[in-house]
Amino acid sequence: MNSTLSSFRRARAESIGVALLLALGACGDDGPGSSATDSTGTTGADTSTGPTTATDTTGPDPSTSSGVADTASTSSGSDGTTEAGDAGETSTGADSSSSSDGTTTGVAPFDVPFMVLDPRAVPLPSRVTPGWVVITTEAEWDAWTGAPLPAGVSLPEQWLVYGTRGPQPFPGHAVEVSALTWDDGALVVDGSGIEPGPDCETYQFTWPADTLLAIDALEVDVSTVDDQTLPAPFDCALGAGESMGCDLDTPCATGLLCAGLIRSTVLLGSPGGLCLPADYAGVFAGGMLAIPADGSTAETSMVVAGLTTVDMDVVVWVELDHPAPEELVIELRNPDTNQVLVASLPPGPLHPGGVGIVPTGFSGDESVNGTWWLVVTDTVPNGNSGSVLSWELEIMSRFD
């Protein structure tokens, strides 16, 4: 095992480079692109219905799912696109048959070429339940995500394969697929569940460890996804030193955290930061707040102390008890009196999978020590009262 995540991933990339080139050919010249991340990390469509390609229900839970299974990553075929195509043609011909459970029999296992896409094309609420799903039609995608298709993807000529380990301590967790194989009705996923070793620092903030793949549509049945990815811990002892650059592929050395990485990943989609001492970060808890039903604004405060001087990352968690949280507007005001939006709530979970909200609008050069205020307004004066049960801030700071 290499000593850093970046060297591990370089070795992985070299091992699957040829297969990815084949997969690019399989997916067409204008291959799938990526989708922008949600600016607050909280909104998304209802996930009550979804894909129809597999019958295992242990993964993400769209109600009509037929492409679901249990855990992780990405793959490539050793023979380009023709092997999968030939196998698909055989599966529908006279030499193949279907078993009572709907799987295709009489077809030899074959490699499935794939292209890796940006999983942020999947809205956050659909990314937090561990498992796998196969999406074969645009209607399935829309029912599961409510989001536009990734750029360059054409369903049903292509299929999408999505897998997630759910929210994991950030940074360091990732899913990397090295091979995808069809075998007797199952898509078998081989690869790595990358994770930080015990000498690595992480935030309380969590983020989904997931992958999104595009494959050419198969002419065989897919009843499940068999996750065969293996844990791959990495060592931070030789990571980047203090004040050096860091990102999702370059961990910081032991005792350091990648300051600014949360904000740049979630809000900008361009992960990067500086390695700073882990004790520049802190988690602070606030108390209850009654939310009036007459449309007026309520505020509650907490005092932050012991950090350096200005903000690099700010994450907020708010636990609500309210019959109609979509009526609420929640804002956060820092010690420099900059007040920014935390959430203007749609129906659905405020913190899917427990993921904190990264508010937009703090400059990265504003005071962190002092009084912070949570500001809540019920925008519909209809008698619905409620309360903030608790709230927390996680702040990574630096010296200005």
BALUMBA-523624 format. One record per residue: residue in one letter; x, y, z of N, C-alpha, C in turn. Coordinates in steps of 0.001 Angstrom, whole numbers, padded with zeros to 6 digits, always signed. Layout:
! residues N
aXYZXYZXYZ...
This chain:
! residues 400
m+000841-001194+000000+000000+000000+000000+000871+001237+000000n+000589+002213-000896+001358+003435-000923+001053+004267+000303s+001934+005177+000620+001814+005912+001867+000835+007058+001805t+000426+007513+000654-000540+008596+000558-001652+008209-000382l-002800+008917-000212-003953+008642-001064-003655+008968-002511s-002909+010033-002769-002644+010393-004156-001834+009329-004869s-000817+008776-004203-000028+007736-004863-000828+006468-005047f-001717+006161-004077-002592+004997-004240-003468+005158-005471r-004037+006358-005636-004934+006566-006761-004182+006591-008082r-002954+007111-008084-002174+007062-009330-001929+005627-009755a-001604+004769-008778-001389+003358-009118-002659+002733-009650r-003798+003065-009010-005083+002542-009478-005383+003027-010876a-005112+004334-011143-005402+004881-012470-004582+004203-013545e-003309+003920-013251-002474+003235-014242-003003+001846-014538s-003528+001168-013514-003985-000212-013704-005244-000297-014528i-006058+000781-014548-007316+000692-015297-007358+001659-016479g-006230+002312-016790-006242+003321-017843-006705+002797-019186v-006195+001625-019593-006588+001072-020891-008072+000781-020911a-008569+000222-019797-009985-000121-019752-010862+001108-019833l-010446+002222-019227-011234+003435-019288-011268+003989-020709l-010151+003870-021446-010171+004300-022834-011177+003502-023636l-011229+002192-023364-012234+001368-024024-013628+001814-023644a-013812+002142-022372-015127+002572-021912-015535+003880-022570l-014579+004787-022788-014898+006032-023469-015448+005752-024854g-014851+004795-025528-015371+004423-026836-016762+003854-026741a-016993+003064-025689-018301+002434-025536-019377+003455-025289c-019039+004567-024590-020053+005537-024234-020211+006632-025274g-019421+006624-026356-019573+007604-027413-018564+008717-027288d-018433+009521-028344-017441+010589-028379-017792+011704-027419d-019074+011958-027236-019500+013024-026338-019918+012400-025022g-018963+011898-024256-019242+011137-023044-019909+011956-021990p-020455+011273-020997-021183+011956-019935-020286+012946-019216g-020915+014042-018779-020198+015051-018013-020608+015043-016571s-020488+016188-015897-020797+016272-014477-021894+017289-014260s-022424+017281-013049-023487+018194-012684-023058+019003-011484a-023509+020260-011404-023088+021130-010310-023679+020655-008994t-022917+020870-007907-023392+020480-006584-024406+021466-006068d-025280+021004-005171-026229+021839-004472-025476+022787-003547s-025802+024098-003610-025001+025070-002879-025116+024935-001382t-026218+024399-000866-026321+024239+000586-026051+022828+001026g-026026+021897+000097-025813+020505+000478-027025+019894+001131t-028253+020491+000909-029396+019973+001636-030607+019679+000778t-030732+020310-000391-031981+020185-001110-031949+019045-002099g-033126+018584-002495-033213+017501-003465-034634+017027-003582a-034882+016165-004564-036227+015697-004818-036611+014583-003872d-037920+014403-003766-038433+013272-003016-037995+011979-003680t-037609+010976-002898-037090+009728-003460-038071+008577-003303s-039365+008893-003373-040335+007845-003089-040463+006826-004201t-040091+007165-005450-040133+006185-006533-038822+006195-007260g-038561+005175-008079-037275+005180-008740-037080+004051-009706p-035817+003673-009902-035418+002816-011014-036021+001420-011004t-035952+000772-012161-036586-000530-012315-035678-001523-013004t-034508-001821-012412-033671-002848-013023-033189-003937-012097a-033423-003911-010812-032975-005004-009958-033911-005206-008797t-033849-006355-008171-034826-006678-007144-034291-006645-005737d-032976-006552-005546-032408-006454-004206-032763-005100-003621t-033328-005047-002430-033767-003786-001851-032913-003332-000693t-031663-003770-000629-030817-003371+000484-030080-002076+000213g-030144-001539-000990-029429-000325-001322-030328+000885-001244p-030021+001965-002036-030903+003120-002082-032311+002665-002379d-033356+003349-001865-034668+002756-001769-035720+003413-002631p-035506+003559-003919-036612+003948-004777-037622+002809-004836s-038912+003139-004742-039893+002090-004487-040068+001133-005641t-039774+001545-006872-039907+000621-007992-038563+000111-008466s-037558+000179-007602-036197-000156-008015-036057-001589-008467s-035305-001751-009568-034966-003098-009990-033493-003213-010302g-032692-002240-009844-031267-002288-010087-030479-002032-008840v-030904-002559-007708-030314-002182-006444-029521-003307-005836a-028420-002963-005167-027685-003920-004355-026899-003210-003310d-025797-003786-002838-025239-003344-001561-023974-002557-001470t-023144-002122-002145-022051-001205-001661-021255-000527-002740a-020360-000573-003493-019370+000437-003892-018955+000665-005340s-018344+000679-006368-017570+001548-007222-017574+001520-008760t-016452+001394-009556-016342+001630-011005-015662+000498-011792s-015865+000302-013124-015222-000841-013762-014890-000671-015218s-014205-001635-015775-013862-001566-017187-013793-002949-017777g-014083-003022-019093-014021-004309-019756-012684-004530-020412s-012254-005777-020492-010968-006082-021103-011061-006186-022610d-012291-006146-023148-012447-006367-024586-013280-005285-025233g-013198-004035-024699-013934-002954-025334-015420-003146-025194t-016176-002727-026212-017626-002793-026156-018175-004036-026839t-017396-004720-027645-017963-005794-028452-018301-007014-027611e-017526-007282-026547-017801-008480-025763-019160-008399-025096a-019442-007234-024481-020742-007079-023839-021855-007135-024870g-021636-006504-026053-022659-006522-027079-022922-007928-027571d-021851-008685-027833-022051-010051-028302-022769-010888-027265a-022400-010725-026000-023067-011504-024957-024532-011136-024873g-024805-009815-025048-026198-009398-024991-026993-010028-026123e-026430-010067-027336-027148-010664-028449-027399-012146-028187t-026415-012840-027619-026603-014248-027313-027705-014456-026291s-027786-013518-025320-028750-013715-024238-030178-013658-024716t-030418-013009-025849-031784-012924-026333-032066-013903-027462g-031072-014740-027806-031238-015669-028910-031663-017044-028454a-031565-018015-029379-032056-019363-029097-031209-020085-028063d-029955-019662-027891-029072-020369-026982-029217-019924-025536s-030083-018970-025259-030233-018492-023888-031648-018755-023407s-031835-018722-022105-033151-018910-021522-033240-018094-020251s-034456-017977-019729-034662-017220-018497-035114-018152-017398s-034575-017933-016205-034970-018723-015039-036252-018173-014453s-036789-018854-013441-038057-018450-012852-037961-017101-012156d-036758-016699-011726-036623-015391-011060-036308-014273-012039g-036358-014541-013341-036194-013508-014351-034783-013296-014825t-033791-013989-014265-032415-013796-014701-032140-014599-015959t-031202-014094-016760-030848-014768-017997-029865-015891-017710t-030108-017049-018288-029206-018190-018115-028589-018559-019450g-027521-019331-019404-026867-019789-020616-025950-018770-021243v-025602-017696-020524-024693-016680-021025-023467-016644-020125a-022298-016744-020724-021069-016726-019940-020835-015343-019344p-020188-015263-018188-019849-013953-017611-019020-013127-018587f-019211-011788-018554-018437-010914-019432-018184-009593-018727d-017071-008949-019112-016731-007641-018577-017646-006578-019169v-017971-005564-018370-018829-004460-018798-018010-003171-018773p-017675-002597-019933-016971-001315-019940-017832-000213-019334f-017192+000777-018727-017941+001856-018086-017166+003150-018156m-017880+004250-017946-017278+005576-017796-017659+006113-016423v-016703+006738-015737-016949+007310-014415-017454+008742-014570l-018592+009039-013938-019192+010373-013967-019067+011040-012601d-019420+012310-012534-019430+013037-011267-020688+012660-010493p-020563+012043-009300-021764+011620-008566-022596+012783-008048r-022077+014018-008120-022884+015162-007691-024058+015423-008631a-024115+014700-009758-025309+014754-010595-026517+014178-009852v-026262+013372-008825-027322+012791-007999-027559+013721-006814p-028784+014216-006597-029039+015097-005456-028730+014405-004128l-028355+015212-003138-027894+014681-001869-028867+013701-001206p-030180+013954-001171-031061+012988-000489-031006+011581-001073s-030646+011461-002360-030538+010142-002982-029175+009505-002780r-028253+010209-002125-026876+009732-001988-026573+009183-000590v-027535+009233+000321-027193+008983+001719-027524+007572+002213t-028271+006792+001446-028609+005435+001866-027647+004455+001200p-026820+003745+001976-025820+002862+001370-026441+001819+000451g-025784+001542-000671-026246+000519-001595-026012+000915-003042w-026586+000124-003941-026397+000288-005375-027730+000324-006088v-027782+001045-007188-028981+001099-008019-028567+001183-009482v-029350+000535-010345-029146+000587-011794-030343+001301-012404i-030085+002345-013193-031143+003154-013804-031100+002943-015304t-032221+002510-015893-032233+002151-017310-033061+003086-018178t-033915+003916-017570-034753+004822-018360-034734+006212-017744e-035074+007197-018559-035127+008570-018064-036215+008740-017018a-037321+008002-017164-038391+008082-016169-037913+007577-014805e-037115+006514-014805-036565+006004-013547-035659+007036-012894w-034781+007636-013707-033872+008659-013173-034659+009822-012570d-035664+010299-013292-036447+011442-012827-037196+011101-011542a-037755+009882-011473-038491+009484-010269-037563+009367-009067w-036324+008942-009298-035388+008745-008201-034727+010046-007755t-034391+010939-008715-033613+012135-008384-034358+013446-008559g-035272+013527-009544-035888+014807-009871-034919+015797-010468a-033772+015318-010930-032703+016183-011441-032486+015928-012930p-031854+016870-013637-031523+016631-015045-030541+015471-015169l-030589+014790-016319-029613+013751-016590-028208+014342-016672p-027182+013576-016290-025812+014058-016505-025585+014362-017981a-024814+015397-018251-024549+015808-019630-023941+014663-020429g-024463+014447-021636-023921+013431-022524-024493+012050-022345v-025313+011834-021302-025901+010514-021065-027206+010396-021830s-027398+009270-022500-028610+009024-023273-029236+007719-022798l-030353+007822-022089-031110+006651-021667-032252+006435-022657p-032596+005217-023020-032150+003919-022490-030986+003297-023255e-030382+004025-024216-029238+003456-024939-028074+003184-023997q-027955+004005-022960-027001+003778-021882-027761+003537-020584w-027096+002939-019619-027626+002791-018263-026702+003509-017305l-027242+003897-016159-026452+004485-015087-026397+003526-013912v-025219+003379-013340-025012+002509-012178-024465+003392-011062y-025181+003460-009951-024791+004331-008847-024612+003509-007578g-023523+003777-006852-023279+003100-005589-022766+004070-004550t-023201+003897-003299-022759+004776-002233-022556+004001-000939r-021570+004419-000163-021373+003921+001191-022079+004812+002199g-022802+005821+001709-023461+006775+002574-022482+007820+003095p-022969+008770+003903-022086+009811+004433-020999+009222+005332q-019760+009661+005101-018603+009190+005855-017796+010394+006348p-017034+010227+007439-016195+011341+007906-015340+011900+006780f-015262+013222+006729-014645+013931+005603-013360+014599+006071p-012291+014559+005264-012149+013929+003950-011566+012523+004060g-011387+011878+002909-010633+010633+002833-011393+009432+002358h-012722+009401+002521-013489+008239+002075-013872+008388+000603a-013725+007323-000151-014070+007341-001574-014330+005924-002051v-015007+005817-003166-015265+004537-003818-014609+004571-005191e-013768+003591-005477-013130+003495-006797-013356+002102-007353v-013930+002031-008545-014250+000765-009191-013158+000433-010198s-012688-000805-010152-011665-001245-011100-012225-002186-012160a-013340-002851-011882-013916-003783-012860-015400-003962-012577l-016154-004086-013660-017585-004363-013586-017847-005562-014485t-018468-006599-013923-018666-007856-014637-020121-008284-014526w-020691-008748-015645-022007-009375-015582-021819-010875-015375d-022539-011433-014413-022410-012860-014111-023740-013381-013594d-024463-014114-014457-025699-014789-014066-026694-013836-013416g-026954-012705-014063-027957-011770-013584-027437-010705-012652a-026203-010813-012211-025639-009840-011280-024579-008990-011963l-024545-007701-011620-023392-006863-011935-022445-006958-010747v-021267-007517-010972-020279-007703-009916-019300-006532-009962v-019193-005818-008836-018349-004634-008753-017080-004973-007982d-015937-004800-008618-014644-004947-007948-013979-003582-007854g-013268-003357-006768-012594-002087-006590-012230-001864-005146s-012141-000594-004754-011643-000231-003437-012594+000731-002735g-012810+000489-001456-013454+001444-000580-012363+002186+000171i-011902+003280-000408-010774+004016+000170-011218+004694+001460e-010365+004674+002483-010711+005260+003771-009450+005730+004489p-009581+006782+005306-008409+007277+006031-007990+006309+007119g-006685+006155+007301-006161+005307+008349-006255+005978+009708p-005883+005282+010778-006024+005820+012140-005138+007023+012424d-004142+007283+011573-003268+008435+011802-003729+009662+011018c-004923+009616+010418-005450+010717+009621-006511+011485+010413e-006564+012793+010226-007574+013633+010864-008774+013806+009931t-009980+013806+010494-011186+014096+009730-012060+015066+010509y-012982+015685+009814-013959+016577+010435-015125+015778+011010q-015935+016430+011847-017229+015855+012228-018151+015844+011018f-018020+016826+010146-018784+016892+008901-018595+015602+008104t-019680+015099+007548-019633+013908+006718-020086+014240+005304w-019684+013384+004363-020045+013575+002950-020130+012200+002300p-021059+012003+001341-021205+010670+000744-019935+010194+000044a-019588+008933+000276-018529+008257-000476-019230+007420-001535d-019174+007843-002804-020018+007223-003818-019390+007296-005188t-020043+006651-006147-019588+006668-007530-020789+006568-008454l-020663+007153-009638-021694+007096-010662-021030+006671-011962l-021562+005595-012572-020986+005027-013788-022016+005044-014908a-021541+005196-016130-022373+005024-017323-021877+003798-018077i-022816+002933-018484-022490+001759-019285-023426+001716-020486d-023012+001021-021547-023939+000757-022642-025033-000183-022145a-026247+000034-022617-027356-000823-022215-027027-002288-022507l-027354-003145-021555-027108-004580-021707-028348-005282-022242e-028127-006360-022982-029234-007161-023498-029409-008423-022669v-029060-008338-021410-029256-009417-020450-029946-008836-019228d-030561-009703-018445-031231-009255-017229-030217-008899-016147v-030526-007855-015383-029743-007489-014200-030692-007491-013013s-030507-008447-012129-031405-008577-010986-030807-008052-009699t-029488-007849-009651-028840-007388-008428-027473-006831-008761v-026876-006142-007796-025493-005693-007896-024734-006323-006740d-023646-006998-007061-022848-007716-006068-021592-006900-005783d-021560-006252-004635-020446-005386-004285-019291-006199-003720q-018202-006242-004463-017006-006969-004037-015834-006021-003768t-016131-004737-003556-015053-003799-003255-014445-004115-001895l-013159-003847-001751-012426-004169-000523-011938-002894+000146p-011913-002861+001486-011404-001684+002194-009954-001403+001809a-009637-000123+001657-008277+000277+001280-007863+001484+002121p-007463+001271+003387-007016+002393+004224-005688+002954+003736f-005508+004263+003890-004242+004880+003498-003604+005538+004721d-002323+005821+004595-001494+006318+005694-001248+007816+005499c-001462+008606+006565-001231+010047+006462+000140+010484+006973a+000945+009537+007446+002242+009895+008029+003099+010693+007049l+003005+010403+005772+003800+011099+004765+002946+012061+003937g+001824+012502+004512+000965+013449+003817+001567+014833+003756a+000827+015766+003151+001313+017135+002973+001526+017811+004325g+002574+018620+004423+002922+019285+005670+002142+020562+005895e+002380+021191+007056+001654+022401+007428+001847+023502+006394s+000702+024156+006058+000615+025249+005075+000822+024790+003643m+000925+023475+003420+000993+022958+002055-000410+022706+001526g-000532+022605+000209-001819+022374-000411-002328+020961-000183c-003640+020812-000178-004289+019512-000001-005574+019505-000809d-006045+018295-001143-007325+018133-001817-007817+016716-001555l-008791+016261-002317-009365+014941-002067-008381+013820-002359d-007358+014082-003176-006359+013082-003509-005047+013261-002740t-004903+014373-002054-003662+014678-001338-003982+014928+000124p-003815+013934+000987-004147+014113+002398-003091+014936+003121c-003488+015494+004247-002543+016184+005116-001852+015180+006024a-000669+015541+006507+000067+014686+007424-000666+014575+008756t-000254+013613+009556-000859+013359+010853-000902+014635+011690g-002066+014905+012298-002237+016080+013140-002696+017315+012412l-002845+017226+011071-003266+018368+010268-004600+018068+009591l-005386+019127+009347-006638+019033+008615-006571+019915+007381c-007274+019515+006332-007291+020292+005098-008297+021434+005246a-007816+022586+005689-008679+023742+005921-009174+024304+004599g-010482+024586+004543-011104+025095+003327-011623+024026+002406l-011352+022754+002702-011752+021680+001794-013262+021470+001802i-013916+021631+002938-015375+021460+002981-016036+022491+002087r-015692+023751+002295-016325+024836+001536-016046+024695+000039s-014809+024409-000326-014465+024329-001746-015098+023121-002418t-015285+022027-001685-015901+020826-002258-017398+021005-002437v-018083+021435-001374-019545+021468-001392-020077+022665-002175l-019454+023830-002015-019986+025033-002641-019397+025313-004012l-018120+025001-004211-017448+025383-005445-017243+024232-006403g-017300+022999-005921-017040+021852-006781-015605+021798-007251s-014700+022464-006537-013284+022501-006892-012471+022279-005625p-012379+021023-005155-011813+020743-003834-010358+021177-003698g-010057+021847-002588-008692+022240-002297-008619+023062-001036g-007453+023057-000395-007276+023833+000815-005832+023821+001258l-005627+024199+002523-004301+024235+003123-004273+023350+004352c-003183+022625+004554-003035+021783+005729-002685+022653+006937l-003573+022660+007929-003388+023443+009143-003603+022539+010355p-003083+022926+011530-003247+022087+012719-004711+021769+013010a-004974+020530+013376-006344+020086+013615-007003+020864+014744d-006214+021410+015694-006836+022155+016787-007236+023574+016387y-007060+023936+015113-007645+025175+014600-009145+025004+014343a-009642+023777+014454-011069+023490+014243-011744+023254+015588g-013048+023524+015635-013806+023266+016851-015273+023062+016539v-015960+022343+017442-017405+022118+017339-018053+022757+018561f-019116+023533+018324-019746+024318+019379-021253+024084+019343a-021872+023961+020505-023289+023608+020616-024106+024778+021140g-025296+024980+020540-026239+025989+020986-027493+025354+021560g-028348+026174+022154-029513+025666+022866-030804+025777+022085m-031919+025664+022822-033251+025661+022229-033690+027077+021863l-034665+027129+020953-035267+028393+020550-036721+028150+020178a-037649+028874+020804-039060+028795+020421-039267+029568+019125i-039998+028957+018184-040293+029591+016904-041741+030064+016951p-041985+031373+016985-043367+031861+017093-044170+031572+015833a-045480+031503+016005-046368+031158+014892-046922+032383+014182d-046545+033589+014619-047136+034807+014058-046318+035426+012932g-045282+034724+012479-044463+035238+011390-043309+036105+011819s-043149+036314+013119-042031+037124+013592-040742+036299+013617t-039621+036996+013767-038309+036363+013752-037826+036086+015169a-037199+034929+015362-036616+034566+016650-035127+034313+016469e-034354+034615+017512-032908+034457+017440-032382+033756+018686t-031313+032983+018499-030600+032385+019617-029112+032462+019323s-028291+032531+020375-026874+032777+020169-026014+031736+020861m-024764+031636+020429-023728+030859+021106-022425+031637+021016v-021533+031382+021959-020230+032025+021956-019185+031021+021504v-018413+031411+020497-017300+030613+019988-016009+031233+020504a-015137+030401+021058-013864+030889+021589-012799+029821+021385g-011532+030267+021414-010421+029340+021370-009922+028992+019991l-010513+029578+018932-010023+029345+017579-008971+030394+017246t-008512+030414+016009-007517+031418+015624-008235+032731+015325t-008317+033186+014074-008944+034493+013865-010063+034506+012831v-009879+033885+011644-010900+033995+010604-011300+032601+010110d-012423+032567+009381-013032+031301+008989-012427+030734+007720m-012307+029402+007709-011987+028651+006492-013160+027767+006090d-013792+027130+007077-014970+026281+006850-015967+026567+007957v-017247+026625+007594-018330+026757+008570-019416+025763+008184v-019773+024902+009124-020837+023909+008918-021842+024082+010052v-023133+023984+009745-024168+024131+010762-025129+022950+010712w-025525+022467+011890-026581+021476+012040-027692+022098+012875v-028943+021922+012448-030094+022455+013187-031101+021326+013363e-031488+021045+014619-032513+020040+014893-033821+020765+015182l-034837+020497+014351-036114+021208+014418-037230+020330+014949d-038211+020970+015579-039504+020349+015879-040556+021337+015408h-041096+021098+014207-042038+022037+013611-042948+021267+012659p-044260+021537+012668-045174+020755+011823-045044+021064+010339a-044483+022209+009985-044347+022579+008569-043001+023275+008370p-041896+022523+008437-040580+023175+008347-040338+023898+007039e-041097+023561+005984-040915+024266+004720-041353+025732+004814e-042046+026102+005892-042435+027500+006097-041293+028344+006673l-040205+027710+007071-039143+028391+007812-038025+028892+006902v-037470+030030+007272-036216+030525+006714-035218+030604+007869i-034061+029955+007698-033049+029895+008749-031793+030609+008255e-031272+031508+009079-030068+032260+008724-029055+032166+009859l-027793+032477+009531-026699+032432+010498-025925+033740+010413r-025689+034366+011582-024964+035630+011633-023665+035433+012420n-022542+035862+011844-021252+035649+012493-020863+036854+013345p-019755+036770+014067-019363+037893+014921-019085+039190+014177d-018839+039128+012871-018676+040341+012071-020002+040857+011529t-021118+040290+012013-022501+040664+011673-022882+040334+010239n-022129+039498+009556-022525+039022+008232-023567+037930+008412q-024777+038156+007926-025885+037211+008085-026183+036553+006743v-026102+035213+006694-026262+034483+005439-027337+033419+005590l-027871+032985+004455-028922+031972+004450-028346+030602+004778v-029002+029909+005689-028701+028504+005954-029649+027624+005164a-030948+027886+005273-031925+027054+004575-033234+027801+004408s-033788+027727+003209-035172+028071+002938-035793+026753+002512l-036525+026136+003398-036710+024690+003348-037771+024235+002356p-037425+023304+001470-038440+022576+000712-038967+021442+001576p-040087+020828+001184-040490+019605+001894-039386+018561+001791g-039149+017851+002853-038095+016838+002848-037139+017067+003992p-036149+016199+004123-035242+016267+005270-034333+017486+005215l-034134+018103+006384-033198+019216+006473-031754+018726+006373h-031483+017577+007006-030134+017015+007017-030185+015557+006560p-030359+015297+005264-030430+013896+004828-029160+013149+005209g-029349+012018+005874-028208+011227+006304-027375+011877+007380g-027877+012976+007985-027126+013676+009013-026096+014644+008487v-026070+014887+007166-025061+015767+006568-025336+017209+006979g-024310+017904+007453-024444+019304+007835-024602+020220+006636i-025070+021431+006900-025268+022437+005854-024051+023356+005814v-023573+023624+004610-022460+024548+004403-023052+025824+003820p-023246+026851+004640-023919+028056+004137-023044+028848+003177t-023697+029486+002224-023026+030335+001250-023007+031780+001734g-021868+032453+001593-021841+033883+001860-020788+034349+002829f-020150+033428+003566-019034+033838+004404-017775+033946+003540s-016966+034975+003810-015887+035328+002893-014629+034502+003077g-014464+033862+004240-013195+033225+004540-012210+034189+005172d-012677+035407+005474-011811+036412+006083-012592+037213+007136e-013451+036504+007875-014295+037145+008879-014054+036490+010244s-014275+037249+011291-013961+036799+012649-014766+035560+013026v-014090+034648+013738-014761+033432+014193-015010+033433+015694n-014134+034047+016469-014330+034091+017915-015295+035216+018270g-016287+034876+019084-017312+035846+019450-018682+035210+019393t-019703+036036+019268-021088+035568+019313-021618+035282+017905w-022133+034082+017742-022833+033676+016526-024323+033597+016834w-025151+033957+015858-026597+033975+016044-027276+033094+015003l-028209+032266+015460-029108+031541+014561-030427+032307+014521v-030875+032656+013311-032048+033504+013108-033092+032697+012342v-034286+032541+012918-035329+031697+012319-036612+032508+012166t-037179+032459+010962-038435+033151+010672-039437+032169+010102d-040638+032124+010706-041756+031373+010134-042469+032322+009184t-042363+032045+007887-042859+032982+006876-044367+032921+006675v-045048+031953+007307-046497+031802+007134-047163+031905+008514p-047770+033043+008846-048397+033211+010165-049745+032498+010256n-049693+031173+010345-050919+030372+010315-051144+029564+011586g-050433+029887+012640-050636+029170+013900-049719+027991+014105n-048873+027671+013111-047920+026568+013267-046715+027039+014088s-046655+026625+015326-045508+026980+016154-044586+025773+016275g-043363+026016+016681-042409+024931+016828-041190+025424+017558s-040089+024703+017417-038878+025099+018123-037644+024526+017444v-036528+025206+017669-035211+024644+017404-034816+023878+018665l-034622+022576+018542-034271+021766+019709-032805+021942+020085s-031946+022063+019078-030518+022275+019306-029880+022684+017990w-028673+023243+018068-027913+023548+016856-026441+023505+017181e-025648+023199+016155-024198+023072+016316-023485+023772+015160l-022300+024251+015459-021402+024785+014440-020096+024011+014476e-019560+023684+013301-018188+023227+013180-017443+024265+012353i-016370+024787+012918-015639+025879+012272-014165+025494+012179m-013601+025642+010995-012160+025530+010794-011629+026942+010561s-010608+027321+011326-010119+028697+011295-008665+028764+010828r-008178+029958+010664-006777+030213+010347-006405+031570+010898f-005119+031878+010976-004682+033235+011325-004751+034115+010093d-005267+035327+010272-005338+036245+009120-004031+036991+008943
